[in-house]
């Protein structure tokens, strides 16, 4: 969700369904810890974090790369279909 600071935020604790199913959230907590340590997340309280502004350019760069890959694949497919 988007918080009052206009930043994306997420709850990091397990949901009731995850608790009932005894879901292990070690990978999620490791990732959250890594992102907190690198300054890409900020902890709001014991159960909520928000994305730091320095994360958005990295996400935009990765999305741009993926979009370019998809465009190139579509163009390649189109050229193959035109030759057939």
Buried (B, 14 or more C-beta within 10 A) or exposed (E): EEEEEEBBBBEBEBEEEEEEEEEEBEEBEEEBEEBBEEEBBBEBEEEBBBBBEEBEEEEEEEEEEEEEEEEEEEEEEEEEEEEE
